[in-house]
Structure formats: structure tokens, C-alpha cells
Amino acid sequence: MADNPASYWLVDVRRPGRPRRLDLRVAGGRVAEIVDHAVDHAAGYGAGYGTGEVIDAEGRWIAPGLFDGHVHATQYAIDRSRIDLSTATSAAQAVRLVADSAVRGGPAIGARFRDGLWPDVPTTQLLDDEFGAFPVVLISGDLHCGWANSAGWTLLGIGDHPAGVLREKSWMDALGRLPAPPAERIDAVLDAGLREAAGRGLVGLRDFEFADNLTSWERRRAGGGVRLRIEAGIIPELLAAGAARGLHTGDQLPGSDGLITMGPLKVLIDGSLNTRTAYCHTPYPGGDHHGDHHGDHHGDHHGELVIDHDALIELMQVARQHGLQIAVHAIGDRANTIALDCFAETGIRGRIEHAQLVRPGDVLRFAELGVVAGMQPWHAVDDWRVADRYWASTSSINFPFGSMAAAGASVEFGSDAPVAPLDPWGWIAAAVDREPFIGRPWHAEEQIDVRRAMAWSALGRSQIEVGQPADLMVLDEDPYAASVKELLTIGVWATAVAGHWVHGVEES
């Protein structure tokens, strides 16, 4: 597919939910004009507005391209080649899946296990008994814990290995020591995945990888990867190196055609639901084997606070000094309360990532403080059973999409890939109605309509307007008229980023 001319007409398109046919002129990477198709067609396509190529969409629907607000790009690429453990319903079954898939010539790396409802406990001994000295390392679906045999722990540089899983910072540090494929292989796999996502209408993403994301994306763009918009987040450990570039949140990276920008400072203050480390006001239920195994205190376990109030205040002040917004990972309701308290005290701009469990009063504070909620609707499909088990007794709101809408909060959707699939229509469908996926209504009061779900998936843009960046998708069907299952397979005829076609319009 070739880059488009500097100026062209995309003719005979309709906005979702509207029958009127329109023509758009794209110039300088933006939507330059929108005119009535019938009038423009009679005048000869763009008469009086300049010349350029004409691309006939034949009455298809045009909408702002979709933006994934939360991706771990390198992990997503690596994860695509790991043993899939997502179907395991017990530790014993996970072992069998690894045994059936592992090649006994190198480490066996598995991914996407979810042990929150397993009837048995994942232990080092269980893997040792099956695999002996052959290294095995297994990564949870939420990335917040890992499980290995003795040889696997040694591979990760952990001599005094745990009896079972390793969680949170100890695990994140160990995961960073796991041997990775060469950068060129990661980049090739990632590019293939992003091209698939562009074919689903994706025009960009915010990368929260625990790495030097600016350098990674400079390399990828120099290598000719697909031209999506990238917002590169930064972690506290790399703040000094990032500050040396003098870039503030929103600044464009030189030489990137304006498509790579500095993102926010990313900070984790609690864990996750499946790992039972999300920091909550209400204790996790006691008396189960997970509590004993994971160090819970028999009904007095609230999760794990990775960074406390004072440390978060300090990081927010550092972010302000460097001209950075801050993105705070907070999943449990108590973590969200702490994060909102810190936003209120500092007045810094930023966002809370995930916000899966939130007190009703705190939902209102998102809107009052102007804190963006970065949420991932597909997690409600993956985790509803775990939420029902561990969060059923709380008065806070699970996955409060509808409540955020009612409060007037700013929300941006994403995938959290590889934790969930890198497919925007999956999370849009999950936000609209979860029943077709989980087989029953579940907190239906928190579901939203397609119009809002699409806007929250497009950085707040609900329709194409003059002056906007020409980040467009052209659909074969009207998404506002589609059923939830039809949204999953909706046809994307073409996708453009800054006016350049990244999917669907062939070179003529």
C-alpha cells in the first residue's frame, strides 16, 4: 500500500447513525473540508476546492480511528510466541499444557494463566516433579505474578526461590531478567500485530512497557514499521534518561513526522485482581487456600500497596518538575482513593489506569478533579468470576463505565495487551453488553451505548470534523446499528493515520 498524495478526496461516506452522504478533503494530514456528496458530485468532486486523487467509499461509514490507551508493546510481541495457558482451570492442567507444548531443548515459557479460581495451588515442586532440571517459567495473564520450577527460578537469577508464585515488584524485576528474543525479531512480530490491529481500525496506542520506550519506537520507526501514532510512556527508573531529552508530555519526538510523542510518567501503586494484590478498602475473603498460600492474613488481607501516599505525592511533584503528566496504575478501590487524594493535593494533570473497583464518591472525584480514567472493558469479560469471588462483599463499583459516564468523567478505553487481545472492537463490544460473552447479565447497569464506547476508544472524538487529524476508519457497516456480536466482526474497509493509508486502500 502506498502513501497517499498530499491532498485527496474521500467521497461518498456517511457518519454512523446518519444517512446523509458526505465527501471529505484530506490535506496536510488533516480533514480540510466536509461537503454534501450530492452537491459535490454534481460539481465534479471538489470543484473549486483544488485537485487531488478521488477515493470512492461507495456509501460506507466513516468514524474517527480507534486509539488503544494502554498497551505493553514489547510484552505483547513476545507473548505471541509463548505457550498459551489461558484455558487452564487448575495448576495441574497448566502443567499438562506445558508438557504437551514444551520443546525440551530450551526454556519453556508459558503465559496467560489465571489462578484466581484454581482449586489447587501452583507450586515450584509441582513443576519440578514434571520437568526436573528443564527450565520452566510461567507468566500470569495479568503480568503481576509468575510461577517457575527450580531451574526456572535459577534462570531468572533467583537462587533462594519461592515455594510457589512470585508477585508484584519481585516478579516484575525477575521478568525483566528473562532472556528476550533479539530486538529485530520482537519488532517484526510487533509490526505484524499492529498491521492486524490497523486492519481493525486502530490508528495509535499508548505504550506503557517497562522499558525505554522512546528509544524502542525510534528504532521501530527507522526500520519502516507501520505508521501508527505512538505515545511513549516512561517509568521512574528511566526518568533521568528521559529528562535529558528535554521532552514534556505531548511533545513530538524529532524525526517522527509528529507521530511519536512523549507520554506520561507511569507509576504502579497496587497490584491486580487475579493475583489478589489490588489494594482494597474491604479485606479479601479469608479462609481459602489462596489466602494462606499468598501470605494473606486470614481475612485481614487488603491487597498490596506498592507505593504509599507520600511516595506518590513525591513522584507527582517530580513529574511536574519535568513537564510530565502522570499515569497511576490503581485497580483496587483503596488504591484509587489514594491516587485521587494525591491528585487533589498536588493539582497535577494525569490519569488513573484501570480503575476496576471504585467507590461511588470517588467516581464523582474523577470528574471533579479532571482525572482521566484509562479503562479496559475486556477485563470485565476475563475477570468477572474472580471479581464475584473476591469483590462481592464491597460496596464499591466493579468496572464502573456507566457510573463514570453519569458523573461526566473523562474516560479512555484500551486493551492492556497482552493481558487482553489487541482488538478495539472486542473492548467496545464488552463495554456495550457482556452477556453474549459470559452467558449472563453482569452489572448491566454499568454498560454503555456504542456511540459512547466508540468515542471513549477514539480519544473522546465521536465523529469526523474539519480540522481534526485525518486519523480515520471506514467501515462496511453502520456500527450504531450492529449487534454486539456483529461489532466483533465488523468490516474495516480502510484506516488512515494523519491522512496516510495504513490499511485497505491499494496503490493504484
C-alpha positions in Angstrom: 0.0 0.0 0.0 1.4 3.4 -0.9 1.4 6.7 0.9 -1.4 8.9 -0.4 -1.0 12.2 -2.2 -0.7 15.3 -0.1 -4.3 16.1 -0.9 -7.2 13.8 -1.9 -10.9 13.4 -1.7 -12.6 10.6 0.1 -16.1 10.6 -1.3 -19.5 9.1 -0.6 -19.2 8.4 3.1 -21.7 8.5 5.9 -21.3 9.2 9.6 -22.6 6.4 11.9 -26.3 6.7 12.6 -26.8 9.2 9.8 -28.0 8.6 6.2 -26.6 11.8 4.7 -23.7 11.2 2.3 -20.6 13.3 2.5 -17.3 14.0 0.8 -14.1 14.7 2.7 -11.0 16.5 1.5 -7.8 15.5 3.3 -4.8 17.8 3.2 -1.7 18.2 5.3 -2.6 15.2 7.4 -6.0 16.8 8.5 -9.6 16.8 7.5 -9.7 20.0 5.4 -13.3 20.1 4.3 -16.5 18.2 4.5 -19.2 18.9 1.9 -22.5 17.4 0.8 -21.9 14.5 -1.5 -24.8 15.2 -3.8 -23.8 18.8 -4.3 -20.1 17.9 -4.7 -20.8 15.0 -7.1 -22.9 17.3 -9.3 -20.0 19.8 -9.4 -17.4 17.2 -10.3 -15.8 16.1 -7.0 -14.1 19.0 -5.3 -14.6 21.6 -7.9 -13.4 24.9 -6.6 -11.6 23.1 -3.7 -8.4 22.1 -5.5 -7.4 18.9 -7.2 -6.3 15.5 -5.9 -7.0 11.8 -6.1 -10.6 10.7 -5.6 -11.2 7.6 -3.4 -14.8 6.4 -3.6 -16.0 4.8 -0.4 -19.3 3.8 -2.0 -21.5 4.9 0.9 -19.6 3.3 3.7 -19.4 4.7 7.2 -16.6 6.9 8.4 -15.6 7.4 12.0 -12.5 8.6 14.0 -9.8 5.9 14.1 -9.5 3.9 17.3 -6.7 4.5 19.8 -5.5 1.9 22.4 -4.9 3.8 25.6 -2.9 1.0 27.3 -0.5 -1.4 25.7 2.7 -3.2 26.8 4.1 -3.4 23.3 7.2 -5.5 23.8 5.5 -7.9 26.1 2.7 -8.2 23.5 5.1 -9.1 20.8 7.0 -11.7 22.9 3.8 -13.1 24.4 2.6 -14.2 20.9 5.2 -17.0 20.8 4.7 -18.2 24.4 2.7 -21.3 25.4 -0.9 -20.4 25.9 -2.2 -21.3 29.4 -5.4 -19.3 29.2 -7.6 -22.4 29.1 -6.1 -23.9 32.3 -8.6 -24.4 35.1 -6.1 -25.8 37.6 -2.4 -25.8 38.3 -2.3 -29.5 37.3 -3.9 -28.7 33.9 -1.4 -25.9 33.3 1.4 -28.3 33.9 -0.1 -30.7 31.3 -0.5 -27.9 28.8 3.2 -27.0 29.2 4.2 -30.7 29.0 2.2 -31.1 25.7 3.8 -27.9 24.2 7.3 -27.6 25.5 10.3 -28.2 23.3 12.9 -29.9 25.5 15.8 -28.0 24.0 15.5 -24.7 25.8 13.4 -23.0 28.5 9.6 -23.5 28.3 7.9 -20.1 28.7 4.2 -20.1 29.2 1.8 -17.2 29.5 -1.8 -16.1 30.4 -2.5 -18.4 33.3 -5.2 -17.1 35.7 -5.1 -18.9 39.1 -7.6 -16.8 41.0 -10.2 -19.6 40.9 -8.0 -22.7 40.7 -8.8 -25.5 43.1 -5.2 -26.3 43.6 -2.0 -24.3 44.3 0.7 -23.5 41.8 3.9 -24.6 43.4 7.6 -24.9 42.4 7.5 -28.6 43.4 4.7 -29.4 41.1 6.7 -28.1 38.1 9.9 -29.8 39.5 8.2 -33.2 39.6 7.2 -32.9 35.9 10.1 -31.1 34.4 13.1 -31.7 36.6 16.1 -29.7 35.5 14.4 -28.4 32.3 13.7 -24.7 33.0 10.0 -23.7 33.0 8.8 -20.1 33.6 5.1 -19.3 33.5 3.7 -15.8 33.4 0.2 -14.9 34.7 -2.4 -13.3 32.4 -2.2 -10.0 34.4 1.6 -10.0 34.3 1.6 -9.4 38.1 2.9 -12.8 39.2 5.0 -15.7 37.8 5.5 -19.3 38.5 8.5 -21.4 37.8 10.4 -24.6 38.7 13.7 -24.6 40.4 15.6 -24.4 37.2 13.4 -21.6 36.0 14.0 -19.6 39.1 17.7 -20.1 38.6 17.3 -18.8 35.0 15.7 -15.7 36.5 18.6 -15.2 38.9 16.6 -16.2 42.0 18.7 -18.6 44.0 16.5 -18.7 47.1 13.4 -19.5 45.1 9.8 -19.3 46.4 7.7 -22.3 47.1 5.0 -21.0 44.7 4.4 -17.9 42.7 6.3 -14.6 42.9 4.3 -11.4 42.9 4.5 -7.7 42.1 7.9 -5.9 42.3 9.9 -9.1 43.0 8.2 -10.7 40.0 8.5 -7.7 37.7 12.2 -7.5 38.4 12.6 -11.2 37.7 10.6 -10.9 34.5 13.0 -8.2 33.3 15.8 -10.8 33.5 14.0 -13.4 31.4 16.0 -13.8 28.2 14.3 -12.0 25.4 14.3 -12.6 21.6 16.5 -10.3 19.5 15.1 -6.8 19.1 14.7 -7.2 15.4 12.5 -10.3 15.9 10.4 -8.5 18.5 10.0 -5.6 16.2 8.9 -7.8 13.3 6.3 -9.6 15.4 5.0 -6.4 16.8 4.8 -4.8 13.4 2.7 -7.8 12.1 0.4 -7.5 15.1 0.0 -3.7 14.7 -0.8 -4.2 11.0 -3.5 -6.6 12.0 -4.8 -4.0 14.5 -4.7 -1.3 11.8 -7.0 -3.6 9.9 -9.4 -3.3 12.8 -9.4 0.5 12.7 -6.5 1.1 15.2 -4.6 4.4 14.5 -2.4 4.5 17.6 -1.5 3.4 21.1 -0.1 4.5 24.4 2.9 2.2 25.3 3.3 1.5 29.0 6.1 -1.1 28.5 8.6 -1.2 31.4 11.4 -0.1 29.1 13.0 2.8 27.3 10.0 3.2 25.0 11.3 6.3 23.2 14.4 4.5 22.0 12.4 1.4 21.1 10.0 3.4 18.9 12.7 5.4 17.3 14.3 2.1 16.2 11.0 0.7 15.0 10.1 3.8 13.0 13.5 3.9 11.5 13.0 0.2 10.5 10.0 1.1 8.5 7.2 -0.2 10.8 3.6 0.7 10.2 3.0 4.4 10.8 0.6 4.5 13.8 0.5 7.2 16.4 2.6 6.2 19.4 2.5 7.8 22.8 5.6 6.5 24.7 5.2 6.3 28.4 8.2 6.5 30.8 8.9 4.7 34.1 10.5 6.3 37.1 13.7 4.2 36.7 14.3 5.8 33.3 13.2 9.3 34.3 16.8 10.8 34.3 17.5 9.5 30.8 14.1 10.7 29.5 14.6 14.1 31.1 17.9 14.5 29.3 15.9 14.7 26.0 14.0 17.7 27.3 10.7 16.3 26.2 7.4 17.0 28.1 4.2 15.0 27.8 2.7 15.7 24.4 6.0 16.8 22.8 6.8 15.2 19.4 9.9 13.1 19.0 12.2 14.8 16.4 12.2 12.9 13.1 8.9 11.0 13.8 6.7 13.1 11.5 4.8 14.1 14.6 3.5 10.5 15.2 5.7 9.6 18.2 5.1 11.8 21.3 6.3 11.7 24.9 3.7 10.1 27.2 3.1 10.3 30.9 5.2 9.0 33.8 3.8 5.6 34.7 3.6 4.6 38.3 2.2 1.4 39.9 0.7 1.8 43.4 -1.1 -1.6 43.7 -1.3 -5.0 42.1 -4.1 -6.8 40.3 -7.4 -8.6 40.8 -6.4 -12.1 39.7 -3.2 -12.0 41.8 -5.3 -10.7 44.7 -2.9 -7.8 45.2 -5.3 -5.0 44.1 -5.4 -2.7 47.2 -8.9 -2.6 48.6 -10.9 -1.0 51.4 -12.7 -4.3 52.1 -10.5 -7.3 53.0 -10.3 -10.1 50.6 -12.3 -13.1 51.8 -10.3 -15.2 54.2 -10.3 -18.9 54.9 -9.3 -20.2 51.4 -6.0 -21.8 50.4 -5.1 -18.8 48.3 -5.0 -16.6 51.3 -2.6 -18.9 53.2 -0.5 -19.5 50.1 -0.1 -15.9 49.1 0.6 -14.6 52.6 -2.9 -13.2 53.3 -3.8 -12.7 57.0 -6.9 -14.8 57.4 -9.5 -12.2 56.4 -7.4 -9.1 57.0 -5.7 -9.0 53.6 -6.4 -5.9 51.7 -4.0 -6.4 48.8 -0.6 -4.8 48.3 0.2 -1.1 48.3 3.3 -0.8 46.2 3.8 2.9 46.7 2.1 4.8 49.6 0.5 8.2 49.6 3.7 10.2 50.5 5.8 8.4 47.9 3.2 9.1 45.2 3.0 12.8 46.1 6.8 12.9 45.7 6.6 11.3 42.3 3.8 13.6 41.2 6.0 16.6 42.1 8.9 15.1 40.2 6.7 14.6 37.2 5.6 18.3 37.4 9.2 19.4 37.5 9.9 17.5 34.3 6.8 18.7 32.5 5.2 15.3 32.6 1.7 14.1 33.3 1.4 11.1 35.5 -0.4 7.8 34.9 -1.2 5.9 38.1 -1.9 2.2 38.0 -4.7 1.7 40.5 -7.0 -1.3 40.4 -8.5 -1.7 43.9 -10.8 0.9 45.4 -8.4 1.8 48.2 -5.7 2.4 45.7 -8.0 4.6 43.6 -8.9 6.6 46.7 -5.2 7.2 47.5 -4.4 8.2 43.9 -7.3 10.7 43.8 -6.3 12.1 47.1 -2.8 12.8 45.7 -4.2 14.3 42.5 -6.3 16.6 44.7 -3.4 17.6 46.8 -0.9 18.3 44.0 -3.3 19.6 41.3 -1.2 17.8 38.7 -2.8 16.6 35.5 -2.9 13.0 34.7 -4.8 9.7 34.6 -5.6 6.6 36.6 -5.0 3.4 34.7 -7.5 0.5 35.2 -9.9 1.9 37.9 -11.6 -1.5 38.0 -13.1 -1.1 41.5 -14.1 2.4 42.6 -16.2 3.8 45.5 -19.2 5.8 44.3 -17.9 9.0 45.8 -14.5 8.5 44.1 -16.2 8.1 40.7 -17.5 11.7 41.2 -14.0 12.8 42.0 -12.7 11.6 38.7 -14.9 14.3 37.1 -14.3 16.9 39.7 -10.5 16.7 39.5 -10.3 16.2 35.8 -8.5 12.9 36.2 -8.8 10.7 33.1 -9.9 7.1 33.8 -7.9 4.7 31.5 -10.1 1.6 31.5 -10.1 -1.8 29.7 -13.5 -3.3 29.2 -12.4 -6.7 28.1 -11.1 -7.3 31.6 -14.7 -7.4 32.8 -15.1 -10.5 30.5 -12.0 -12.1 31.7 -12.3 -11.4 35.4 -16.0 -11.3 36.3 -15.9 -14.6 38.1 -12.8 -13.6 40.1 -14.4 -10.2 40.8 -17.6 -12.0 42.1 -15.5 -14.2 44.4 -13.2 -11.5 45.8 -15.1 -8.3 45.4 -18.7 -9.4 46.0 -18.8 -8.0 49.6 -17.6 -4.5 48.8 -20.0 -1.5 48.3 -17.7 -0.2 45.5 -18.5 -0.4 41.9 -17.0 -3.1 39.6 -15.8 -1.8 36.2 -17.8 1.5 36.6 -18.2 2.5 32.9 -21.8 3.6 33.3 -21.1 5.4 36.6 -18.2 7.3 35.0 -20.5 8.4 32.2 -23.1 9.6 34.6 -20.6 11.5 36.6 -19.2 13.2 33.5 -15.8 11.8 33.9 -13.3 11.6 31.0 -12.6 8.0 30.0 -10.3 6.4 27.5 -10.5 2.8 26.6 -7.7 0.4 25.7 -6.8 -3.3 25.8 -3.9 -3.7 28.2 -2.4 -6.1 25.6 -1.1 -8.7 26.1 -3.3 -9.1 29.1 -6.3 -8.8 26.7 -6.4 -9.0 22.9 -5.2 -6.0 20.8 -8.6 -5.7 19.1 -10.6 -2.5 19.8 -13.9 -4.0 18.7 -13.6 -6.6 21.4 -13.4 -4.0 24.2 -16.1 -1.9 22.5 -18.4 -4.9 22.5 -17.6 -5.8 26.1 -18.4 -2.2 27.2 -21.8 -2.3 25.4 -23.0 -5.8 26.6 -21.1 -8.6 28.3 -23.9 -11.1 28.3 -23.1 -12.6 24.9 -19.6 -13.4 26.1 -20.1 -14.6 29.7 -23.6 -16.1 29.3 -25.4 -14.0 31.8 -26.0 -10.3 32.7 -23.3 -8.9 34.9 -23.6 -5.4 36.3 -25.6 -4.4 33.2 -26.2 -1.0 34.8 -22.5 -0.2 34.1 -22.8 -0.9 30.3 -22.8 2.0 27.9 -24.0 2.6 24.3 -22.0 2.1 21.2 -21.7 5.8 20.5 -20.0 6.5 23.8 -17.9 3.3 23.7 -16.5 4.4 20.3 -15.8 7.9 21.5 -14.0 6.6 24.5 -12.0 4.5 22.1 -11.0 7.4 19.9 -9.6 9.9 22.5 -13.0 11.4 23.0 -13.8 12.1 19.3 -17.4 11.0 18.5 -17.3 11.9 14.8 -15.2 13.3 12.0 -14.9 17.1 12.0 -13.0 19.7 9.9 -9.6 20.5 11.4 -9.1 17.1 13.1 -6.1 14.9 12.3 -7.1 12.6 9.5 -7.0 9.5 11.7 -9.9 7.7 10.1 -11.5 4.4 9.7 -14.0 3.5 7.0 -16.5 0.7 8.0 -18.5 -1.6 5.9 -21.5 -1.4 8.3 -23.1 1.2 10.5 -21.7 0.3 14.0 -24.6 2.1 15.7 -27.0 -0.4 14.1 -24.8 -3.5 14.8 -25.5 -6.2 17.4 -22.7 -6.8 20.0 -21.6 -9.9 18.2 -21.6 -8.1 14.8 -19.3 -5.5 16.4 -16.7 -8.1 16.9 -16.5 -8.9 13.2 -17.4 -5.5 11.7 -15.6 -4.9 8.4 -13.0 -2.2 8.3 -12.6 -1.1 4.7 -9.7 1.3 5.3 -7.7 3.0 8.0 -5.7 6.2 7.7 -3.3 7.9 10.1 -2.5 11.6 9.5 -4.1 11.0 6.1 -1.8 8.2 5.1 -3.5 4.9 4.5 -2.2 2.1 6.8 -4.9 -0.4 5.8 -7.2 -1.0 2.9 -6.6 1.5 0.1 -4.4 -0.2 -2.5 -1.8 1.5 -4.6 -3.3 2.5 -8.0 
